[in-house]
């Protein structure tokens, strides 16, 4: 299990060095398969690399648009056009 987690972390580091290369796509798919095979929770960085609807490899800046709307990040996949939201709380603001 520990080896699998380390392998996933190493693959993610390589993917984020050059996210547009064909090798990065293969590494991301391999990292995803490892997490599924060993029943490991997928890291947040890995979840951002794939569309939740069409499951295609789409790195956040290159194949997705990201917008900020009312305390939410709205991701739009450029492959299938689906939208999904991520709620975030800005740091440093006092709750009023």
Secondary structure, 3 states (H helix, E strand, C coil): CHHHHHHHHHHHHHHHHCCCCHHHHHHHHHHHHHHHHCCCCCCHHHHCCECCCCCCECCCCCCEEEEEECCEEEEEECCCCCEEEEECCCCCCCCC
